[in-house]
Amino acid sequence: MIKRCIVSVFEFYRDGFKSMTWGRTLWIIILVKLFVMFVILRIFFFTPYLKGKSETEKQHYVGSELIERGIK
């Protein structure tokens, strides 16, 4: 039931974009936008501060950040 619903939604969008003259261009724009949002922004703006730290270090870092930001 759910699988058939998902397939029908996919087919609806696929057929809709196929019949459009700008369909392929729109899909390319959508994919480039998703790439920028999830890859480029992740690399430059969302650095993994907690990577490589132990559980205790993570807890201390998060606790100190919450306290420090709560005071401001």
Secondary structure as GFF3:
##gff-version 3
##sequence-region A 1 72
A	DSSP	alpha_helix	2	19	.	.	.	ID=ss1
A	DSSP	alpha_helix	23	35	.	.	.	ID=ss2
A	DSSP	pi_helix	36	40	.	.	.	ID=ss3
A	DSSP	alpha_helix	41	45	.	.	.	ID=ss4
A	DSSP	alpha_helix	55	71	.	.	.	ID=ss5
###
